[in-house]
């Protein structure tokens, strides 16, 4: 959409005109030249790249980095949201080697799904973490350093949004902007890639996974007086291959996490007490175990009912990530600015808050997966 047409539209006052004007100016002329930065600034950029590479080894290191950053800078709401969503990515990765999904997916499918999840997790970190470090350095130097973002191959859209945040400190607007940026970055460098379309997104296994709503983003948290089994809030992932749906999902998750101060504080309390391992035992040790107690080759029987183990049933195996998957060496992306559509600003508008009710649906999903395993085994036996 042409910017002139966009500016003529009736835009809600939640989108500051200052942002539109700055980005319009940047889109007309790119005046940034790397030769103009000082030796000190070049050293800063290099140190940011090195620190990002160091912490971008795997899902565990990334997830911890987000939490560490939020505890130092709680004004950057997105960092806690990213920590919790990244935990969920790790849990999905280990599900592929746990008790349930390997009975529904082939080893080849498991590997493809893992590489897709890992690539997305890696991509987002290598784009956003340099931005967080530059913000941290801006505070230390007491100077806006976001003009260095082009050196880190960050979109002009985010340079504009960080500049606005530096001046006005609008937490929710910055969070929405980062959600938009990271999902567009993911769309460009992973979702639309032919390899992942062929090996994951267009497969029957993925479409069935999406159709049966086997994927949830959950935020464990402690209610007042809880110390053992945490409560859950969250959302169900639908149509992951849709950029529009992923952006809206991210905004709903943000509203769930930060609509009340007590919610994010209780999520943080739980997260701080339970370092991320990738095993679902991290939050529900009454249902999951990081040791496989099942007998190899045994027939699977239902073990759960309403998120409780049936009498005498073994816990669901959920391995730590370090045991399930080895680290991956990623190919660097061809840097390009994804921003070319002014309609994305409509996503900056406020959304209705989500209720976060997820417990019953999550429990039903576990039961559906168990029934699918039993049904698949029954069909296989009948064919024999």
C-alpha positions in Angstrom: 0.0 0.0 0.0 1.3 3.5 -0.9 2.0 5.6 2.1 0.0 8.5 0.8 -3.1 6.3 0.6 -2.4 5.0 4.1 -2.1 8.5 5.6 -5.4 9.5 4.1 -7.1 6.6 6.0 -8.8 7.2 9.3 -6.2 5.9 11.7 -6.9 5.5 15.4 -5.0 7.9 17.6 -3.1 5.0 19.1 -0.7 5.2 16.1 1.4 8.4 16.5 1.8 10.4 13.3 5.4 11.0 14.4 6.2 7.4 13.7 4.6 7.4 10.2 6.5 10.6 9.3 9.9 9.3 10.4 9.5 6.0 8.6 8.3 7.8 5.5 11.4 9.9 5.5 13.6 6.8 6.0 11.9 5.0 3.1 12.7 7.9 0.8 16.4 8.2 1.5 18.8 5.9 3.3 21.5 8.3 4.5 23.2 5.9 6.9 26.9 5.2 6.0 28.9 2.7 8.1 32.0 4.8 7.3 30.6 7.6 9.5 30.6 5.7 12.8 33.4 6.0 15.2 36.0 3.4 16.3 34.2 3.1 19.6 30.9 2.5 17.9 32.4 -0.1 15.6 33.8 -2.0 18.6 30.4 -1.8 20.2 28.7 -3.3 17.2 31.2 -6.1 17.0 30.9 -6.9 20.7 27.1 -7.0 20.3 27.4 -9.5 17.4 29.8 -11.7 19.4 27.6 -11.7 22.5 24.5 -12.6 20.4 26.4 -15.5 18.7 27.5 -16.7 22.2 24.0 -16.9 23.6 22.3 -18.1 20.4 23.7 -21.7 20.8 20.3 -23.4 21.5 16.9 -22.9 22.9 18.1 -23.1 26.5 20.7 -20.3 26.2 18.3 -18.0 24.3 15.5 -18.5 26.7 17.7 -17.7 29.7 19.1 -14.6 28.0 15.6 -13.2 27.5 14.8 -13.7 31.2 18.1 -12.3 32.4 17.4 -9.2 30.3 13.9 -8.7 31.6 15.0 -8.9 35.2 17.5 -6.1 34.4 15.1 -4.1 32.3 11.5 -4.8 33.2 10.3 -1.8 31.1 11.0 -4.0 28.0 7.9 -6.1 28.4 8.6 -8.1 25.3 11.6 -9.8 26.9 9.4 -11.7 29.4 6.9 -12.5 26.7 9.8 -13.8 24.6 11.2 -15.9 27.5 7.8 -17.6 28.0 7.2 -18.2 24.3 10.7 -19.5 23.9 10.1 -22.0 26.7 7.1 -23.2 24.8 9.3 -23.7 21.7 11.7 -25.8 23.8 8.8 -27.9 25.1 7.6 -28.5 21.5 11.1 -29.5 20.5 11.3 -32.1 23.3 7.8 -33.3 22.7 9.2 -34.7 19.4 11.3 -37.1 21.4 8.9 -37.7 24.3 6.2 -40.3 24.9 3.5 -39.1 22.5 4.5 -37.4 19.3 7.1 -40.1 18.2 4.1 -42.5 18.1 2.4 -40.2 15.6 5.3 -38.9 13.5 8.1 -40.7 11.7 11.8 -40.0 12.7 12.2 -38.0 9.5 9.1 -35.9 10.3 10.4 -35.3 13.9 13.7 -34.1 12.6 12.1 -31.7 10.0 9.7 -30.3 12.7 12.6 -29.8 15.1 14.8 -28.0 12.5 11.8 -25.7 11.7 11.3 -24.8 15.3 15.0 -24.4 16.0 15.5 -22.2 12.9 12.7 -19.9 13.9 13.9 -19.7 17.5 17.5 -18.9 16.2 16.3 -16.4 13.7 14.3 -14.3 16.1 17.1 -14.2 18.7 19.7 -13.2 16.2 17.5 -10.3 15.0 16.1 -9.0 18.4 18.9 -9.6 20.9 21.3 -7.1 19.3 18.4 -4.6 19.6 18.1 -5.3 23.3 21.9 -5.0 23.8 21.9 -1.7 21.9 19.1 -0.4 24.2 21.1 -1.5 27.2 24.2 0.3 25.9 22.1 3.4 25.1 21.1 3.6 28.8 24.7 3.2 29.9 26.0 5.9 27.6 22.9 8.0 28.2 22.6 8.4 24.5 20.2 7.1 21.8 22.3 4.6 19.8 19.6 3.2 17.6 21.2 4.9 14.5 23.6 1.9 14.7 20.8 -0.6 14.0 21.5 -0.7 10.3 25.0 -2.1 11.2 23.1 -5.0 12.8 20.9 -5.5 9.7 17.7 -4.5 11.7 14.7 -3.2 9.8 14.2 0.6 9.5 10.8 -0.1 11.0 12.4 -1.1 14.3 14.8 1.8 14.3 11.8 4.1 14.1 10.0 2.3 16.9 13.0 2.3 19.2 13.5 6.0 18.6 9.9 6.6 19.6 10.2 4.4 22.7 13.4 6.2 23.8 11.5 9.5 23.7 8.1 8.5 25.2 8.6 5.1 26.9 5.4 3.5 25.5 5.8 -0.1 26.6 2.8 -1.6 24.8 3.5 0.1 21.5 7.1 -1.1 21.5 5.9 -4.7 22.3 3.4 -4.6 19.5 6.2 -3.3 17.2 8.6 -6.1 18.1 5.9 -8.7 17.6 5.2 -7.3 14.1 8.9 -7.2 13.3 9.8 -10.6 14.5 6.9 -12.3 12.8 7.7 -10.6 9.5 11.3 -11.5 9.9 10.3 -15.2 10.5 7.9 -15.0 7.6 10.7 -13.8 5.2 13.5 -16.1 6.4 11.6 -19.3 7.4 7.9 -19.7 6.7 8.1 -18.7 3.1 11.2 -20.7 2.3 10.5 -23.6 -0.1 12.4 -26.1 2.0 10.2 -25.6 5.1 7.1 -25.4 3.0 7.9 -28.8 1.6 9.2 -30.5 4.7 6.9 -29.1 7.3 4.2 -26.6 6.5 2.6 -28.4 3.6 2.8 -31.9 5.1 -0.2 -33.9 6.3 1.4 -34.3 9.7 1.6 -30.5 10.2 -1.9 -29.8 8.9 -3.3 -32.5 11.2 -1.4 -31.1 14.1 -2.9 -27.6 13.3 -6.4 -29.0 12.7 -6.5 -30.9 16.0 -5.1 -27.9 17.9 -2.3 -29.9 19.4 -0.3 -26.7 19.9 -0.7 -24.3 22.9 1.4 -21.5 24.3 1.1 -21.9 28.1 2.3 -19.6 30.8 2.7 -21.4 34.2 2.3 -19.1 37.2 1.8 -19.3 40.9 -1.5 -18.1 42.4 -1.4 -16.8 45.9 -0.4 -19.7 48.3 0.7 -22.1 45.5 4.2 -23.5 45.8 4.1 -26.9 43.9 1.7 -27.3 41.0 1.4 -24.0 39.1 -1.7 -22.8 37.4 -1.8 -22.2 33.6 -2.8 -19.4 31.3 -2.3 -19.0 27.6 -3.6 -19.4 24.1 -4.1 -22.0 21.4 -2.0 -21.7 18.2 -4.1 -21.8 15.1 -2.9 -21.4 11.4 0.7 -21.0 12.3 1.5 -20.6 8.6 -0.5 -17.3 8.6 1.5 -14.1 9.3 -1.7 -12.3 10.2 -2.7 -15.0 12.8 0.8 -15.2 14.3 0.8 -11.4 14.9 -2.6 -11.4 16.5 -1.6 -14.4 18.6 1.5 -12.5 19.8 -0.7 -9.5 20.8 -3.2 -11.7 22.6 -0.4 -13.4 24.5 1.0 -10.0 25.5 -2.4 -8.9 26.8 -2.7 -12.1 28.8 0.7 -11.7 30.4 0.6 -7.9 31.1 -3.1 -7.0 31.5 -2.6 -7.2 35.3 0.6 -6.6 37.2 0.0 -9.6 39.4 -0.1 -11.9 36.3 3.4 -11.1 35.0 4.8 -11.0 38.5 3.4 -14.5 39.3 4.7 -15.8 35.9 8.1 -14.3 36.7 8.0 -15.8 40.2 7.5 -19.3 38.7 10.0 -18.8 35.9 12.7 -17.6 38.3 12.3 -20.7 40.5 12.3 -23.1 37.6 15.3 -22.8 35.2 14.3 -23.9 31.7 15.4 -27.4 30.7 13.0 -28.1 27.9 11.3 -30.8 29.8 7.6 -30.3 30.7 8.5 -31.6 34.1 9.7 -28.0 34.7 6.1 -27.0 35.3 4.0 -30.2 36.0 6.1 -32.9 37.6 2.9 -34.7 38.7 2.2 -35.5 35.0 5.6 -35.4 33.2 9.0 -37.0 34.0 12.4 -36.5 32.4 13.1 -40.2 32.8 11.4 -42.7 30.5 9.7 -45.3 32.7 7.8 -47.0 29.8 8.8 -50.5 28.7 10.2 -50.3 25.1 7.8 -51.7 22.5 4.8 -51.9 25.0 1.3 -51.1 23.7 0.3 -47.6 24.7 -2.7 -47.2 26.9 -4.3 -44.0 28.1 -2.6 -42.6 31.1 -4.3 -39.3 31.7 -7.7 -37.9 32.6 -8.2 -34.2 33.1 -4.5 -33.6 33.4 -4.1 -36.3 36.1 -2.4 -39.6 35.8 -4.6 -42.7 36.1 -4.0 -45.0 38.9 -0.8 -47.0 38.3 0.1 -45.1 35.1 3.6 -44.0 34.4 4.3 -40.3 33.9 4.5 -39.0 30.4 8.1 -38.9 29.3 9.4 -35.4 28.5 13.2 -35.3 28.1 15.5 -32.3 28.7 16.4 -30.6 25.5 20.1 -31.3 25.9 19.2 -35.0 25.8 16.7 -34.8 23.0 18.6 -32.8 20.4 22.1 -31.7 19.6 23.0 -28.1 18.9 22.6 -27.0 15.3 25.0 -24.9 13.2 22.9 -22.4 11.3 23.6 -20.8 8.0 23.5 -17.0 8.1 20.6 -15.4 6.3 20.8 -13.0 3.4 20.0 -9.7 5.0 17.1 -7.8 3.7 14.6 -5.3 5.2 11.2 -7.0 5.3 9.4 -3.7 5.6 7.5 -2.8 2.4 3.9 -2.7 3.4 2.4 0.3 5.3 -0.7 -1.7 6.3 1.3 -3.4 9.1 0.8 -0.2 11.2 -2.8 -1.3 11.7 -1.4 -4.1 13.9 -0.1 -1.3 16.3 -3.7 -0.6 17.3 -5.0 -1.8 20.6 -6.7 -5.2 20.6 -9.3 -6.6 23.0 -7.7 -8.5 25.8 -7.8 -12.3 25.8 -9.0 -14.3 28.8 -6.2 -16.8 28.9 -8.4 -19.7 29.8 -6.4 -22.7 28.6 -6.5 -25.5 31.3 -9.4 -27.5 30.0 -8.4 -27.3 26.4 -4.8 -28.2 27.2 -6.0 -31.3 29.1 -8.3 -32.3 26.3 -5.4 -32.0 23.9 -3.3 -34.5 25.8 -6.2 -36.9 25.8 -6.8 -36.4 22.1 -3.1 -37.2 21.4 -3.4 -40.4 23.5 -6.6 -41.4 21.6 -4.8 -40.7 18.2 -1.9 -43.0 19.2 -4.3 -45.8 20.1 -6.4 -45.3 16.9 -3.2 -45.3 14.8 -2.0 -48.5 16.5 -5.5 -50.1 16.0 -5.5 -49.3 12.3 -2.0 -50.6 11.9 -2.9 -53.9 13.6 -6.0 -54.4 11.5 -3.9 -53.9 8.3 -1.5 -56.6 9.5 
